[in-house]
């Protein structure tokens, strides 16, 4: 009976465990990736989700997905649900994600590229975005070859999936949903043009869909055309419009011109890379629709007359990005300068999948901008030790290297080879309101008067900075910088000059910047010029330019300044039992001048003790007891203490001899109230003693022209224990005698 009860309670527990496992990494968050591959290791898993939405803790140039990484929440776990296996899904390559704003569904399609396998060769599966449960939604019942790739598109209320199909003469097929994605039906078929004559020597493979502007058909479908004849050299891209119903408008079929003249050994018509054994297997459009990302896949030589014509190889396929010439109807594409090194070696290790991401690389899951990051499936980011095969992330940048990209191993096992087993990758993108313009890169560094400003920094941890120095009163020159946006669009700019205190000195919205206009606002000190670039609606990378204004040797200050002491108080300590004790003296000074100042300093210039007898002084020579500044303020603003920095004020070793207040905003002293508190020596309890302190304070004023005025305030006061006010304290005899005089310099 106990066994029966045990089983009854065990079943719900197992169901709950399975449910939690399925939901562990679903639904997808914006920026998460979905990757396909052939069965790796013994699990039979062919589909995984990867948490790439938050890359703020990612390492670069090394595998980011090690099983031992802690805490667990910071690594991009490769995760699969029950049923994501070759036994259920067959061999799959193509992957696409629908447009639901929460819990998006995933769609995958059959392939034969992993060693020619044709298991479930023509099926499409829908992966539920919440439960992860796979459901077959369509089977093309192919006879000899598998499917290529697929893309999802909603037109109006109708959901469509477009699939490149290698069966028979080859075609692009469309299926559509008739009840909110649950049931799908065949819609229509498009047989692409072929340059090989009646033998049909080309097939469609990679697919991308571009939204058009203006009147007419709303979308255009782009497809790569691959050759069935060795050495698979045809890598053309063609396109055809889709009408308002999602059907193919066959009269609009057009070959795209890929201008790749910037690449050695290439033509301007097709894309025949790497000895003709790489085919275009995946394509993606940027949010602006003006950039096209192309991913290749290496094929091994095989017999095209059989169903085994598509067999994946490795190490001969690239990732390249093209920009379109406006308007959107143009069919001319120019390769841009962004570099996407796929894997190690000669960086030709793309396994066939590419995707844009709106999540900013090395930021958290809430940091978005238009198409700032790309992900690709990569064969051999590292080999042989460790063996890293999986997906690779990098910025859209011309300065990418293997070492500043993110590596994520496909199965968290860096001791086994996954060569020729990797498939497609697709990122769930956050929809952004992007204009036909996206972030690109700065065109070199800034210039001053047409000459480049020397740069410092330049590593991932230390951004480039461009320091400038001027002598005060001699700030001039036209400062310019150029930002190149992606797309046929120009950048807009804004800039601001910040003082070291964070106060904004000047702002503007155009370049070049005439620095001479701000000469009078830049006084001695440190500033930062920040130039911001914007492409369309996307905020792009900033330029930071530190500016130092150097003061010439100060000339004489002619300001009339009056300093009067308005209050003084003392706390005289006579506690001989405490060797760390000290007395204190506080003074208040009224400072009057009509000249605005940018800096006021007060320092202890002279400190002498005169005792009526040596027995009247405690034996103590610590700095804290010899006129150390405990605190100071001017017009209720705390002044910064300088001297032997480190010890806490009032501690044994404290030796602060100067207090400073500076500001980019002129300091008003009409009048100004300066309070200062000093630490003084302790005295003995002998009533016959009299200890006199002679003290000079130096007041230094710097006007807005960097000229300095100096006045000394000197006085003498007594520390005497005769009039006890509380145990261990006493008041001095008589008032302090103060005298003030100017110092010429």
N, C-alpha and C positions, 0 to 999 in steps of 0.2 A: 504493500500500500504506500509505503514511503517513496518508493521509486516512481509510482504514478503521480503522486503529488509533486515530486521534484520536476518531472517532465512538464507538468501543466504550468508551473511557474517559470520554467526555463524558456518556453516558447515565446511569451511576450517579451522577455528580456532580450532574446536574440533578435526579434523584430525591431525593438527599440534601438538596439546596437546597430543593426543594418541601416535603419532609417537615419540615425545620426551620421553614420559613415557616408551615406549618399549625399547628405546635405552639407558635409564638412567643407567643401570648397565650391558649393553652388548656393545661391545664384552667383553668376559672374559679376565682379565689380568693374567699373570703367577702368580700362588699362590692363585687365587680365588677358592672358593669351591661352589659346587652345592649339595643341600640336598633335599631329598624326605621325605614325611611324609603323614599321612592321613589328611583329612580336619581338620584344627584347627580353632576354633572359628566359625564364621558364614560366612567367606569369601569363603570357599570351596577350598582354595589354597592348592595344593599338591606338589609344586615344588618351590624352592627358590634358588637364587644365594646369596652368602655371600662374602663380600669384605675382604678376609683374606690375600690378597697379601701384605698389609702393616700392621704389628703388632707393629710398633715402639711405638705407644701410648697406646698399650693394657694394661689393668689392669689384674692382675692374682689373682686367688682365689676369684673372684667376677664377676658378670655379666658385660660383656664389651659392651653390646648392649642395653643400656637403651634409651628410646625415647628422654629423656631430655638431652642427652649428647651433648656437644658443644665443638668446632665447629662441624657442622654436618659432614664435610669431614673426621673426624678422627675416626668415629665409623663404624663398619663393617655392614652396613645396610643390613637387610634381605629384599630382593626385589623379586617381581614376576611380570611377564608380563601378560597382558590380555590373557586368554585361558589356563593359567597354573592351571586349576581348575579340581576338580573331575568330573564335568559335561563334560569336554572336554577330559581329559586324563584318567579318571577312577581312580581306586586305583593303585598306582605305588610304587615300592620299588627300583628295580635295576636302577642304573644310570651309564653311561659311557660317555667319551668325546673323540672325534676323534683327529687326529694328526695334524690338520691344525695349522700353526704357527701364524695365525691371524684369529680372529672371529671363533674359533672352534665351531662345532655343538655339541649338547647334545642329548643323546639318553636315553630313559626311558622305563621300561617294566612293564607290569601288575602284580599285586600280589593279594593274598587273606589273607595275614597275619594280616591285621587290622580287627580283629573280624570275620575273615572268609569271608569277602566281595569278590565277584568274578565279580564286575562290570568291563567291558572291560577286561575280565580275561586273554586274550592271545595276547594282542596287543603290538607293539613296535612303539613309536613315535620319530620323529626327531624334535628337537627344533633348529630352525635356529639361528646360532651364532651371526647374526647381528640384525635381526628383532625380534627375540624371538617368532616367529610364529610357533606353533606346527603343524606337519603333520604326519598322520599315514602312516608308511612305510610298515608294515606287520601285518598280523593277522594269527596266527596258527590255529584258529578255534577250540580251545580246547573244549572238551565236559564236563569234570568234575573237572579239577583242573587248577590253574593258572601257570604262569611262576615263576622261582626262581630269578636268577640274570643274568647279561649280561656283556660282555666285547667286546670292539672294537679292531680290529687289521688290519693294512694294510700290505699285503704281495705283494711286487712289486707295481703294480699300482692298485691292487684289494683291495677294502675295504670290510672287513668282520665283522660280529657281531655274537658272539657265545652266546647262551642262554641256561640256564638250564631250562628244561621244565618238569613240574610235571604231565602232562596229561598222562593218560593211564599207560603204563609200565614205564614211565619216561625216559628221554633222554637228550642229549645235541644237540641242533640244530644249524646249521650254515646258515645264510643268507648272500648274497653278493650283492654289488652294481653293476649295469650294466651301469650306466651313471652318474658318479661323485656324487654319494650319493643321487640322486633324486629318482631313482627307485631301489627297492630291490627285489631279488628273492630267493626262497629256494634253497640251495646248496646241503647239505647232512646232515644226522642224525647219531648220535653215541649213541648207547644204552650201557650204562656203565654196568660193571659186578655187580652182586648182590650176597651177601652171604646168602640171605634169601630163596633160592630155587625158585621154580616156582611161588610162591605167590608174588614175587617182593616186598620185604619188605624195600628196600632202594631207595632213590632218590638223584640226584645231586642237589647242591644248589650253594655255593660260587664258583666263577671262577676267576682264574688268569692265565696269559699267560707269559711265560718266553722265552726270546731269548737265543738260544743255540750257542755255538761256534764250530768252526771246520767244518768238512764235514758232510754230511747227512742232515736230516731234520732240518730246521732252527728254529723251535719253538716247545715248549711243552706246552700243556694246562693242568692245574691243576684244580681239582674240589673236593669239599668236598662231602662226601656221608653221608646222614642223614637217620635216621631210621624212618619208618612209624609206628613202634610199640612203644607203651609207654614202658619205659619212654624216648624214642628218644635217646638212649645211643650211637648209632653208630656215631662217629665223625671222620671217617677215611678221609685221603686225598689220592687221586689217580691221576695219570697223564697219558696222551697219547700224542704222537708226532703229529704235523701237518706237512704235506709235503709241497713242494714248491708251490702247488696250494691252500694250506689252508685246504685240506681235512684231515680227521682223519686217521692215520695209526694205525688201531685197533690192529695189532700184537705187538705194543709197549706199550700197557696198563700196568701200573705198580703201585703197592701200595707203597706209600711213608712211610718211617719209621720216626716217630716223637719221638725223644729221649727227653722225658720230665721227666727224673728221678730226676731232680732238684726240682720238684714240689711234695709236699706231697700228697699222695693219688692218684697218677696217674700212668698209665702203660706206656710202651714204644711203644705201637702199635697205639692206637687211642687217642682221646682227650676227655675223658668222664668227663667233668667238672660238678660240681654243681648238684649232684644227678641225672645226666643224663637228665636234661630238657633244656639244652642249645645246640644249633646247630651252626655249622660254616656257616655263611651266606655271608661273604665277605672275600676276600683275596687280597693282593697286594704284588708285588715284588719291591725290591729296584732297584735303577739304576744299581747297580753292579750285579743284578740277584742272589746274594748270600744270601739275607735275605728275609724271607717270613713273612709278617705281617698277623695275623689271627684275625678276629673279630667274636665274637659269638652273638647269638640272643636267648633270653629266649622264650621258648614256654610253653604254658599252656597245661595241660592234656586235650585231646579231643578225639573224636572217629576217628581213622585212617581209618575206613571202609567207611567214608563219605568224601565228598569234603571239609569238615570243619577241616581236620586234622591239618592244619597249622594255629594256633591262637597265636598271640604274647602275651607274659607275660612280666615280668620285674624282675630286680635285681638278676639274676643268670647267668650272661654272662660276659666273660672276653676278654681282648685284650692281645695277646702274640706274641712274635717275635722269629723266628727260624733262625739259620744260617746253610747253606749247607756246606758240606765238598767238597772241590775241588777234581776232576774236576767237571764241570757243569753237567755232566751226573749222578753224585752220587744221590742216593735216601735216604741218611741218613741226618736227620735234627736234630740239637741240639738246645734246647731252650737257648737263651742268657740271660744275666743278666739285660737287659733293663726292666724297670718297666713302665707300662702304666695303672695307677689306673683309672678305668672308673667310674666317678661319686663319690658320697659320700658313707658313710657307710663302707662296706667291699670292695668297689671298683669293684663290679661285675655288673655294670649298662650299659654295652655296648648295644646299641639298634640294632646293626647289621652291621654298616658301618665303614670301615677303609680306610685310604688313606695316602700315603707318600706325602710330599711336599718338593720341592727344595728351597723354600723360607725360609731364616733363621729366626727363631722365635725371636720376639722383635726387628726386623730390618725393614728397609724400603723395598719398592717393587723392589729395584735394588740390593738387597743383596742375593746372591744365593750360595748354596753348596749342594753337593749330599745328598739328603734324610736326612736333618738335623731335620725335623719336621714331626710329624704325626698328623692327625685329625681323630676323631671318633665321631659317633653319640652316644649320652649319655642320658640315662634316669636318671633324678634326680642328677644334680650336687649340687643342694641346695633345701631343702624342710624342713618345709613348708613355711618359710618366709625368703627370697623370694623363689618362685618356678622357678628354672632355669632348663629347659629341652631343649636340642638342640645339638650343636656340641662342642667338646672340643679339644683344641690344646695343644701339649706338645713337648718338645725336645726328641730326641732319647738319653735317658740317664737312668742310673740305679738309679738316685736320684730323679726321678719324684714323686711328691705328688699331691693331689687334689689342694693344695693351691698354687703351682707354675705353674699351668696350666691355659690356657685361657678358659673362659666360654662364650658362645654365645647362648642366648636363641633363640629358633626356630621362635618365632612369636613376639618378642619384648614385650611380656606380661608376667610378672613374678607374676601375681596374679591368674593364672589359671593352672590347671593340664594338662600336655600333655603326661601323662603316657600311654605307649603302642601305641603311635601315631607316633613315630619317625622312620625314615627309613634309607636309605643309604646315604653316603657322598662320593664325588669324587672331587679331587683337580686337576686343570689344571696345569700340571707340565711343567716347562721350561726344554727342553732337554739339558742335560749337557754331556760333554765328560768325563764320569766317568769310571775308570777302575774297575775291580771286587774287589773293596776295597773302603770303605767309613768310615767316621769319627765314632769313638766310644767314648772312655773316657780314662782318665788317670788312671793308676793302682795305686790308692792311691796317696800320695804325693811324692816329690823327697826325695832322701836319700843322706847323706854325710858320706862317709866311711861305708856304709851299715846301718846307723842309720837314722830313719825318722827325717826330719827337722820339728820342731814345726810349726803349721799353725795358721794363724789369719784370720779373716773375715769369709766368708762362707755363707752369705745370698745372695739373688738375687741382692741386691744393692751393696754389698761389696764382690767382688770375693776373693777367698782364696789367701793369700800371704804367703811366707815362708821366714821370715827374717833370715839373717846370719850376724854375727859380727866377725871380726878378728882384732888383733893388727897389725899395719903396719909392714911388713916384715915377718909376720908369716902366710901368706895365704897359705893353703894347703888342701889336701883332694880330693878324687874322688867323684864328684857330679853326680848322676845318676837319671834318671826318665824313666818310661816305659809308652808308650801309646798303648792301645789295639784298633786296627782298627776293624771295622765290616767286616767280611769276613776272609778267610784264607790268610791273608796278613799281612805284618809288616809295621810299621810306619817308615818314614824317618824324620830326625831332622835337625834343624838349630838353632843356638843360637847366641846371641850377648850380650856383656856387655857394658852398656851405663853409662857415667858419668852423674852427676846431670845437667850439662850444655847441655846434649843431644849428646855430642861427643861420637862416638863409640870407645871403648878402645880395644876390641878384638871380633873376630867372629870365628865360627866353624860350622861344618856340621856333627858332630858325638858325641855320648854319649857312655860311661861316659866322663865327663869333668874333666881333671886334673888341679885343680885350682893353684897348685904350679907353673905351667908354666907361670902364669900371675902375680906372686907375685910382680915382679918389676914394673908392670904397674899400680898396685892398690895403689895409694897414699892415704893420709888421706882424708876422705870425704865419700859421699854417691854415690852408684852405683845401677844399676838395671840389673839383668841377666834375659833375656827373652828367653825362650825355646819354639820353634815352632814345632808342630807335623804336618805331612802331610800323609794322607792315599790315595795312588793313586794320583789322580789329585785334591783332596779336601784338602784345607787348614783347619786345625782343631784348637781346642782350645789351647791357649797359657798358659804356666806357667810363672808366674812373681815372681822373687826372689830378694827382696831388699838386698843389701850387704852394710854394714857399715864398713869402715876401721878406726879404732881408733888409734890416735897418742899417743905414750908414751910421758911423760913430755919432753919438748924440751931440748936438750943439747945445749952447747955453739956452736955458729956458728963461723967458722974460716975464712969466706969469707972476702976479702978485698973490701970494698965498699967506694966509694968517692961520697959525695953529695955536689954540688955547686949551689948556687942561681945565676941564669943567668939573671933574670929580676924581677922587682917589680913595681907595680903601685897602686895608691890609689885614691879613690873618697871620699873626706871628705864632709859630709853634715852638714850644719849649720842651717837648717830650723827649728826654734823653734816652728813654728805653727803646725807642723805635728808630733804628738806623736808617730807615728808608723814608722818614718823614721830611717834609719841607714846608716852608711858609709860602704864602701867596700874596701878591699885590695886584690890584686892578686899577686901571686908569681909563678915563674917558676924555677924548680930545675932540674939540670942534674945529673943523677945517673949512676955511672959507676962501673961495676963488671963483672968478667968473670964467676962467678958462676951462673948457671941457677936457677931461683926461681919459686916457684909455687904459691906464694902469697905475695902481698905487701900491707901494711896497713900504713896509715898516720892519726895521731890523734892529737887533741889539748890537750896537757898535762898541760900547764900552761898559764894563761892569767891574766896580772895585768895592772892597769891604774895608772899613776902618773901625777897629774896635778899641775901646778904652783900655782893655787888658786882653792878653792872649787867652785868659780863662773865660772870656765872655763868648767865645766862638766854639761851637762843636767841631770836632775834627771830622770834616766831611768834604771831600772834593769831587763829589759826583756832579756830572754836567747839569742834572736836573735842578740843582740848588743854586746855579750861577746865572740867573736871568734867562732861564729857558722859557720860550713862549708856549703857554698852554693852549691858548685860543685867541682869535682875533676876528673882528667883523667890521665891515664898513657899510654904513646905511643898512644895517641888519642882514647884510649878505656875508656869509662865512668866507674868510680869507684862507687861502691854501698855505699850509706850513711847509717850509723847506729847510733842509739842513741834513742831519743824519737820519735819513728816512728809514723807517722800519719799526723802531720801538714805539710802543704806545705812549702818547703824551702823558707825562707824569711818572713814567717808569724810570728806573734807576739810570738807564743808559740814554734816555731821551735827550736830544740836543737840537732843538728846533730854534733857529736864530733869525728866521725871516718869515713874514706873512705877506702874501701877495693876492691882489684881486685885479684881474684884467678882463676886459670885455670889448667886443666889437661895437657895442653901443656905448657912446660917450658917457662917462661917469659924472654925475652932477655933484659938485661940492660947494653948494651955495645955500646953506652950509652942508657939510657932511659930518656924520658922527662916527668916530672910530673908537671901538672898545678893544682893549688889550688886557690879557691876564698873564702874569709872569709867575714862575716858581722861584722862591728865594730861600736862603739858608735858614736853618733853625738856630736858635740861640739858647744859651744856658739860662737857668732860673735865678741867677745872681741879680739881686735888685739894684746893685750898684753899677751894673754894666750898661754901657751904651754902645750899640753897634750902628754905624752909619753906612749907608749904601749909596755909592755914586754911580748913576746910570745914565747912559746916553742912548736915545733912540734916534735912528736915522729914518726920515720920511723921504721917499723918492717918488716923484710924480712924472708920468710920461704923457705928453699931450698928443693930440691927434696927428701931429707932424713928426712924431717919434723923438721929440726933444725932451730932455730930462731936467727936472728941477729938484734940488736936494735941500732939505732943511734938517737941522739937528735940534732935538729937544733934550736937554740935559737937566738933571735935578739931583738933589740929595735929600734923603729921608732917613729916619732913625727906626731901628727895630729894637724895642725895649720891653722887657717883661714887667715893668712896674705896676701897670694897671691891669690886673687880671680880670677878664670878663667871663671866663669859663675855664675849667681845668685844662691846662696845657696850652692856652692861648692868651694873647695879650695885645694891646693896642700900642701904636708907636707914640713917641713923644713929639708933639708939635707937628705942624703941617710940613709938606714937602716944599722945597724951594726949587722952582722951575725957571729955566732960562732957555730961550729959543734963538737960533741964529742960522742964517743961510750959509750954504757951502758953495763956493764958486768952483767949477770944474770945466 
